[in-house]
Amino acid sequence: MNTLDGYDIEDLAIGMSASFAKTITEADIVLFAAVSGDNNAVHINEEFARSTRFESRIAHGMLTASVISAAIAGRLPGPGTVYMGQNLRFKAPVKPGDTVHATVTVKEIMPEKRRVSLTTVCTVGGKVVIEGDALVMPTSRIA
């Protein structure tokens, strides 16, 4: 482990996994809309959202995906990790009040490039809402 309690690449093994959970609140959606500039009515206008196939407002997909980032930065590989890429497939909507569980699992370790490939999945109530993969650069004990 590094000085920030994250895993160095030398500590990782294929199959290691970690999770992080967050309940998406009304404030999260409003603040994300303000920060990102994504003011799509399906996220912020209940009357409009009721007329859509979702029948109520839904959280921004990227807000939901940010729970994956929290799992990577805070759990595995942890502090000091840098994102290199992310692929996401959105499977179902997330609504205000839903608790998103993000799980990341080490799929491949590329020590010569100091890169790690992770599978990523977000669930709500056991249902997959996002699946994908991420490429990250963890810290290393070797300079």
KEVO-557518 format. One line per 2 residues: number of its first residue (from 1); their letters; for each residue x, y, z of N, C-alpha, C, O. Coordinates in Angstrom, 1 decimal. Layout:
KEVO-557518
NUM> A> X/Y/Z/X/Y/Z/X/Y/Z/X/Y/Z  ...
//
This chain:
KEVO-557518
1> MN> 0.9/-1.2/0.0/0.0/0.0/0.0/0.9/1.2/0.0/2.0/1.2/0.5  0.3/2.3/-0.6/1.1/3.6/-0.6/0.8/4.4/0.7/0.0/4.0/1.5
3> TL> 1.4/5.5/0.7/1.3/6.3/2.0/-0.1/6.9/2.1/-0.4/7.4/3.2  -0.9/6.9/1.1/-2.3/7.3/1.2/-3.3/6.2/1.4/-4.5/6.4/1.3
5> DG> -2.8/5.0/1.7/-3.6/3.8/1.9/-4.3/3.3/0.7/-5.3/2.6/0.7  -3.6/3.6/-0.5/-4.1/3.0/-1.8/-3.2/1.9/-2.1/-2.1/1.7/-1.6
7> YD> -3.6/1.1/-3.1/-2.8/0.0/-3.5/-1.8/0.4/-4.6/-2.2/1.1/-5.6  -0.5/0.1/-4.5/0.4/0.3/-5.6/0.1/-0.8/-6.5/-0.4/-1.9/-6.2
9> IE> 0.6/-0.6/-7.8/0.4/-1.7/-8.8/1.0/-3.0/-8.4/0.5/-4.1/-8.7  2.1/-2.9/-7.6/2.7/-4.2/-7.2/1.9/-5.0/-6.2/2.2/-6.1/-5.9
11> DL> 0.9/-4.3/-5.6/0.0/-5.0/-4.6/-1.2/-5.6/-5.2/-1.9/-6.4/-4.5  -1.5/-5.3/-6.5/-2.7/-5.8/-7.1/-2.6/-7.2/-7.6/-1.6/-7.6/-8.0
13> AI> -3.8/-7.8/-7.7/-3.9/-9.2/-8.3/-5.2/-9.3/-9.0/-6.2/-8.6/-8.6  -5.2/-10.0/-10.1/-6.4/-10.2/-10.9/-7.5/-10.8/-10.0/-7.2/-11.7/-9.2
15> GM> -8.7/-10.2/-10.1/-9.8/-10.7/-9.3/-10.1/-9.9/-8.0/-11.1/-10.0/-7.5  -9.1/-9.1/-7.6/-9.4/-8.2/-6.5/-10.5/-7.3/-6.8/-10.6/-6.8/-7.9
17> SA> -11.4/-7.0/-5.8/-12.5/-6.1/-6.1/-12.8/-5.3/-4.9/-12.4/-5.6/-3.7  -13.5/-4.2/-5.1/-13.9/-3.3/-4.0/-15.2/-2.6/-4.5/-15.5/-2.5/-5.7
19> SF> -16.0/-2.1/-3.5/-17.2/-1.4/-3.8/-17.3/-0.1/-3.0/-16.7/0.1/-2.0  -18.2/0.7/-3.5/-18.6/2.0/-2.9/-20.0/2.2/-3.2/-20.5/1.9/-4.3
21> AK> -20.8/2.7/-2.2/-22.2/3.0/-2.4/-22.5/4.4/-2.1/-22.0/5.0/-1.1  -23.5/5.0/-2.8/-24.0/6.3/-2.6/-25.4/6.4/-2.9/-25.8/5.9/-4.0
23> TI> -26.2/7.1/-2.0/-27.6/7.4/-2.3/-27.6/8.7/-3.1/-27.1/9.7/-2.6  -28.2/8.7/-4.3/-28.4/9.8/-5.1/-29.5/10.7/-4.6/-30.7/10.3/-4.6
25> TE> -29.1/11.9/-4.2/-30.1/12.8/-3.6/-30.6/13.9/-4.6/-30.0/14.1/-5.6  -31.7/14.5/-4.2/-32.2/15.7/-4.9/-31.1/16.7/-5.1/-30.9/17.3/-6.2
27> AD> -30.4/17.0/-4.0/-29.3/18.0/-4.0/-28.2/17.6/-5.0/-27.7/18.4/-5.7  -27.8/16.3/-5.1/-26.8/15.8/-6.0/-27.2/16.1/-7.4/-26.4/16.6/-8.2
29> IV> -28.5/15.9/-7.8/-28.9/16.1/-9.1/-28.9/17.6/-9.5/-28.5/18.0/-10.6  -29.4/18.4/-8.6/-29.4/19.9/-8.8/-28.0/20.4/-8.9/-27.7/21.2/-9.8
31> LF> -27.2/20.0/-8.0/-25.8/20.5/-8.1/-25.0/20.0/-9.3/-24.2/20.7/-9.9  -25.3/18.7/-9.7/-24.6/18.2/-10.9/-25.0/19.0/-12.1/-24.2/19.3/-13.0
33> AA> -26.3/19.3/-12.2/-26.8/20.1/-13.3/-26.1/21.4/-13.4/-25.8/21.9/-14.4  -26.0/22.0/-12.2/-25.3/23.3/-12.2/-23.9/23.3/-12.6/-23.4/24.1/-13.3
35> VS> -23.2/22.3/-12.0/-21.7/22.2/-12.3/-21.5/21.7/-13.7/-20.5/22.3/-14.4  -22.2/20.8/-14.3/-22.0/20.3/-15.6/-22.6/21.1/-16.7/-22.2/21.1/-17.8
37> GD> -23.7/21.9/-16.4/-24.4/22.6/-17.4/-25.4/21.7/-18.1/-26.1/22.2/-19.0  -25.6/20.5/-17.6/-26.6/19.6/-18.2/-27.9/19.8/-17.5/-28.2/19.2/-16.5
39> NN> -28.7/20.6/-18.1/-30.0/21.0/-17.6/-31.2/20.3/-18.3/-32.3/20.8/-18.4  -30.9/19.1/-18.8/-31.9/18.3/-19.5/-33.2/18.2/-18.6/-33.1/17.9/-17.4
41> AV> -34.3/18.5/-19.2/-35.6/18.5/-18.4/-35.9/17.1/-17.8/-36.6/17.1/-16.8  -35.4/16.0/-18.3/-35.7/14.7/-17.7/-35.0/14.6/-16.4/-35.4/13.8/-15.6
43> HI> -34.0/15.5/-16.1/-33.3/15.5/-14.8/-33.9/16.5/-13.8/-33.9/16.2/-12.6  -34.4/17.6/-14.3/-34.7/18.7/-13.4/-36.2/19.2/-13.5/-36.6/20.0/-12.7
45> NE> -37.0/18.7/-14.4/-38.4/19.1/-14.5/-39.3/17.9/-14.3/-39.5/17.1/-15.2  -39.9/17.8/-13.2/-40.7/16.7/-12.8/-41.9/16.6/-13.8/-42.3/15.5/-14.2
47> EF> -42.6/17.7/-14.1/-43.7/17.6/-14.9/-43.4/17.1/-16.3/-44.1/16.2/-16.8  -42.3/17.6/-16.9/-41.8/17.0/-18.2/-41.5/15.5/-18.0/-41.9/14.7/-18.9
49> AR> -40.7/15.2/-17.0/-40.2/13.8/-16.8/-41.3/12.8/-16.7/-41.2/11.7/-17.2  -42.5/13.3/-16.1/-43.6/12.4/-16.0/-44.2/12.0/-17.4/-44.8/10.9/-17.5
51> ST> -43.9/12.8/-18.4/-44.4/12.5/-19.8/-43.5/11.6/-20.5/-43.8/11.2/-21.7  -42.3/11.2/-20.0/-41.4/10.4/-20.7/-41.6/8.9/-20.3/-42.4/8.6/-19.4
53> RF> -40.8/8.1/-20.9/-40.9/6.6/-20.6/-40.5/6.3/-19.2/-40.8/5.2/-18.7  -39.7/7.2/-18.6/-39.3/7.0/-17.2/-40.3/7.3/-16.2/-40.2/6.8/-15.0
55> ES> -41.3/8.1/-16.5/-42.4/8.5/-15.7/-42.1/9.3/-14.5/-43.0/9.7/-13.7  -40.8/9.7/-14.3/-40.4/10.6/-13.3/-39.0/11.0/-13.6/-38.4/10.5/-14.6
57> RI> -38.4/12.0/-12.9/-37.1/12.4/-13.1/-36.1/11.3/-12.9/-36.3/10.4/-12.1  -35.0/11.4/-13.6/-33.9/10.5/-13.5/-32.6/11.2/-13.2/-32.4/12.4/-13.7
59> AH> -31.7/10.6/-12.6/-30.3/11.2/-12.4/-29.6/11.2/-13.7/-29.8/10.4/-14.6  -28.6/12.1/-13.8/-27.7/12.2/-14.9/-26.9/10.9/-15.0/-26.5/10.4/-13.9
61> GM> -26.7/10.3/-16.1/-25.9/9.1/-16.3/-24.5/9.3/-15.8/-23.9/8.4/-15.1  -23.9/10.5/-16.0/-22.5/10.7/-15.6/-22.5/10.9/-14.1/-21.4/10.6/-13.5
63> LT> -23.5/11.4/-13.5/-23.6/11.5/-12.0/-23.6/10.1/-11.4/-22.8/9.8/-10.5  -24.4/9.2/-12.0/-24.4/7.8/-11.5/-23.0/7.2/-11.7/-22.5/6.5/-10.9
65> AS> -22.4/7.4/-12.9/-21.1/6.8/-13.2/-20.0/7.4/-12.3/-19.0/6.7/-12.1  -20.2/8.5/-11.7/-19.2/9.1/-10.8/-19.0/8.2/-9.6/-18.0/8.3/-8.9
67> VI> -20.0/7.4/-9.3/-19.8/6.5/-8.1/-18.7/5.5/-8.4/-18.0/5.0/-7.5  -18.5/5.1/-9.7/-17.4/4.3/-10.1/-16.1/5.0/-9.8/-15.2/4.4/-9.2
69> SA> -16.0/6.3/-10.1/-14.8/7.0/-9.8/-14.5/7.0/-8.4/-13.3/6.9/-8.0  -15.5/7.1/-7.5/-15.3/7.1/-6.1/-14.8/5.8/-5.6/-13.9/5.7/-4.7
71> AI> -15.3/4.7/-6.2/-14.8/3.3/-5.9/-13.3/3.2/-6.3/-12.5/2.6/-5.5  -12.9/3.7/-7.4/-11.6/3.7/-7.9/-10.7/4.5/-7.0/-9.6/4.1/-6.6
73> AG> -11.0/5.8/-6.8/-10.2/6.7/-6.1/-10.1/6.4/-4.6/-9.1/6.7/-4.0  -11.2/5.9/-4.1/-11.2/5.7/-2.6/-10.9/4.3/-2.1/-10.6/4.1/-1.0
75> RL> -11.1/3.3/-3.0/-11.0/1.9/-2.6/-10.0/1.1/-3.4/-9.1/0.5/-2.8  -10.1/1.0/-4.7/-9.3/0.1/-5.5/-9.1/0.7/-6.9/-10.0/0.8/-7.7
77> PG> -7.9/1.0/-7.3/-6.6/0.9/-6.5/-6.5/1.9/-5.4/-5.7/1.7/-4.4  -7.3/3.0/-5.4/-7.3/3.9/-4.3/-6.6/5.2/-4.5/-6.3/5.5/-5.7
79> PG> -6.3/6.0/-3.5/-5.7/7.3/-3.6/-4.5/7.3/-4.4/-3.6/6.4/-4.3  -4.4/8.3/-5.3/-3.2/8.4/-6.2/-3.4/7.8/-7.5/-2.6/8.1/-8.4
81> TV> -4.5/7.1/-7.7/-4.8/6.5/-9.0/-5.3/7.5/-10.0/-6.0/8.5/-9.6  -4.8/7.4/-11.3/-5.2/8.4/-12.3/-6.0/7.6/-13.4/-5.6/6.5/-13.8
83> YM> -7.2/8.2/-13.7/-8.0/7.6/-14.8/-7.3/7.8/-16.1/-6.8/8.8/-16.4  -7.4/6.7/-17.0/-6.8/6.8/-18.3/-8.0/6.7/-19.4/-7.9/7.2/-20.5
85> GQ> -9.0/6.0/-19.0/-10.1/5.8/-19.9/-11.3/5.1/-19.2/-11.1/4.4/-18.2  -12.5/5.2/-19.8/-13.7/4.6/-19.2/-14.6/4.2/-20.3/-14.9/5.1/-21.2
87> NL> -15.2/3.1/-20.3/-16.3/2.7/-21.2/-17.5/2.4/-20.4/-17.4/1.7/-19.4  -18.6/2.9/-20.8/-19.9/2.8/-20.0/-21.0/2.3/-20.9/-21.1/2.8/-22.0
89> RF> -21.8/1.4/-20.4/-23.0/1.0/-21.0/-24.2/1.2/-20.0/-24.2/0.5/-19.0  -25.1/2.1/-20.3/-26.2/2.5/-19.4/-27.3/1.5/-19.7/-27.8/1.4/-20.8
91> KA> -27.7/0.8/-18.6/-28.7/-0.3/-18.7/-30.1/0.1/-18.2/-31.1/-0.4/-18.7  -30.1/1.0/-17.2/-31.4/1.3/-16.6/-31.2/2.7/-15.9/-30.1/3.0/-15.5
93> PV> -32.3/3.4/-15.7/-32.2/4.7/-15.1/-32.1/4.6/-13.5/-32.4/3.6/-12.9  -31.5/5.7/-13.0/-31.4/5.8/-11.6/-32.2/7.0/-11.2/-32.2/8.1/-11.8
95> KP> -33.0/6.9/-10.1/-33.9/7.9/-9.7/-33.5/8.5/-8.4/-32.8/7.9/-7.6  -33.9/9.8/-8.1/-33.6/10.3/-6.8/-34.0/9.4/-5.7/-35.1/8.9/-5.7
97> GD> -33.1/9.2/-4.7/-33.3/8.3/-3.6/-32.8/6.9/-3.8/-32.7/6.2/-2.8  -32.4/6.6/-5.0/-31.8/5.3/-5.3/-30.4/5.2/-4.7/-29.6/6.2/-4.8
99> TV> -30.0/4.1/-4.2/-28.6/3.9/-3.7/-27.9/3.1/-4.8/-28.2/2.0/-5.1  -26.8/3.7/-5.3/-26.0/3.1/-6.3/-24.8/2.4/-5.7/-24.1/3.0/-4.9
101> HA> -24.6/1.1/-6.0/-23.5/0.4/-5.6/-22.5/0.2/-6.7/-22.9/-0.5/-7.7  -21.3/0.7/-6.7/-20.3/0.5/-7.7/-19.3/-0.5/-7.3/-18.8/-0.4/-6.2
103> TV> -19.0/-1.4/-8.1/-18.0/-2.5/-7.8/-17.0/-2.4/-9.0/-17.3/-2.4/-10.1  -15.7/-2.4/-8.6/-14.6/-2.5/-9.6/-13.8/-3.7/-9.3/-13.6/-4.1/-8.1
105> TV> -13.4/-4.4/-10.3/-12.6/-5.6/-10.2/-11.5/-5.6/-11.1/-11.6/-5.2/-12.3  -10.3/-6.0/-10.6/-9.1/-6.0/-11.4/-9.2/-7.1/-12.5/-9.4/-8.3/-12.2
107> KE> -9.1/-6.7/-13.8/-9.3/-7.6/-14.9/-7.9/-8.0/-15.5/-7.6/-9.1/-15.9  -7.0/-7.0/-15.6/-5.7/-7.2/-16.2/-4.7/-6.2/-15.6/-5.1/-5.0/-15.3
109> IM> -3.5/-6.6/-15.4/-2.4/-5.8/-14.9/-1.3/-5.7/-15.9/-0.9/-6.8/-16.4  -1.0/-4.5/-16.3/0.1/-4.3/-17.3/1.2/-3.5/-16.6/1.3/-2.3/-16.8
111> PE> 2.1/-4.2/-15.9/3.1/-3.6/-15.1/4.1/-2.8/-16.0/4.6/-1.7/-15.5  4.4/-3.2/-17.2/5.4/-2.5/-18.0/4.8/-1.1/-18.4/5.6/-0.2/-18.7
113> KR> 3.5/-1.0/-18.5/2.9/0.3/-18.8/2.4/1.0/-17.6/1.9/2.2/-17.7  2.4/0.3/-16.5/1.9/0.8/-15.2/0.4/1.2/-15.4/-0.1/2.2/-15.0
115> RV> -0.3/0.2/-16.0/-1.8/0.3/-16.2/-2.5/-0.9/-15.7/-1.9/-2.0/-15.6  -3.7/-0.6/-15.3/-4.6/-1.7/-14.8/-6.0/-1.6/-15.4/-6.5/-0.5/-15.5
117> SL> -6.5/-2.7/-15.9/-7.8/-2.7/-16.5/-8.8/-3.2/-15.5/-8.5/-4.2/-14.8  -9.9/-2.5/-15.3/-10.9/-2.9/-14.3/-12.2/-3.2/-15.0/-12.6/-2.4/-15.9
119> TT> -13.0/-4.1/-14.5/-14.4/-4.2/-14.9/-15.1/-3.3/-13.9/-14.8/-3.3/-12.7  -16.2/-2.7/-14.4/-17.0/-1.8/-13.5/-18.4/-2.1/-13.7/-18.9/-2.4/-14.8
121> VC> -19.1/-2.1/-12.6/-20.6/-2.3/-12.6/-21.2/-1.5/-11.5/-20.7/-1.4/-10.4  -22.4/-0.9/-11.9/-23.2/-0.2/-10.9/-24.5/-0.9/-10.8/-25.1/-1.2/-11.8
123> TV> -25.0/-1.1/-9.6/-26.3/-1.7/-9.4/-27.2/-0.8/-8.5/-26.7/-0.1/-7.6  -28.5/-1.0/-8.6/-29.5/-0.4/-7.7/-30.4/-1.5/-7.3/-31.1/-2.1/-8.2
125> GG> -30.5/-1.9/-6.1/-31.4/-2.9/-5.6/-31.1/-4.3/-6.3/-32.0/-5.1/-6.6  -29.8/-4.5/-6.6/-29.4/-5.7/-7.3/-29.5/-5.7/-8.8/-29.1/-6.7/-9.5
127> KV> -30.1/-4.7/-9.4/-30.3/-4.6/-10.8/-29.1/-3.8/-11.4/-28.8/-2.7/-10.9  -28.5/-4.2/-12.5/-27.4/-3.5/-13.1/-28.0/-2.3/-13.8/-28.9/-2.4/-14.7
129> VI> -27.4/-1.1/-13.5/-27.8/0.1/-14.2/-26.7/0.6/-15.1/-26.9/1.3/-16.1  -25.4/0.3/-14.8/-24.3/0.6/-15.7/-23.3/-0.6/-15.6/-23.0/-1.1/-14.5
131> EG> -22.7/-0.9/-16.8/-21.6/-1.8/-16.8/-20.6/-1.3/-17.7/-20.9/-0.5/-18.7  -19.3/-1.7/-17.5/-18.3/-1.2/-18.4/-16.9/-1.6/-17.9/-16.7/-2.6/-17.2
133> DA> -15.9/-0.8/-18.3/-14.6/-1.1/-17.9/-13.8/0.2/-17.8/-14.2/1.2/-18.4  -12.7/0.2/-17.1/-11.9/1.4/-16.9/-10.4/1.0/-17.0/-10.0/-0.1/-16.7
135> LV> -9.6/1.9/-17.5/-8.2/1.8/-17.6/-7.6/2.9/-16.6/-7.9/4.0/-16.8  -6.8/2.4/-15.7/-6.3/3.4/-14.7/-4.8/3.2/-14.5/-4.2/2.1/-14.9
137> MP> -4.2/4.2/-14.0/-2.7/4.2/-13.7/-2.6/4.3/-12.2/-2.7/5.4/-11.6  -2.4/3.2/-11.5/-2.2/3.3/-10.0/-0.8/3.8/-9.7/0.1/4.0/-10.5
139> TS> -0.6/4.0/-8.4/0.7/4.4/-7.9/1.6/3.2/-8.0/1.2/2.1/-8.2  2.9/3.4/-7.9/3.9/2.3/-7.9/5.1/2.6/-7.0/5.4/3.8/-6.7
141> RI> 5.6/1.6/-6.4/6.8/1.7/-5.5/8.0/1.9/-6.3/9.1/2.4/-5.8  8.0/1.6/-7.6/9.1/1.7/-8.5/8.9/3.1/-9.3/7.9/3.3/-9.9
143> A> 9.9/3.9/-9.3/9.9/5.2/-9.9/9.7/5.1/-11.4/9.6/6.2/-12.1
//
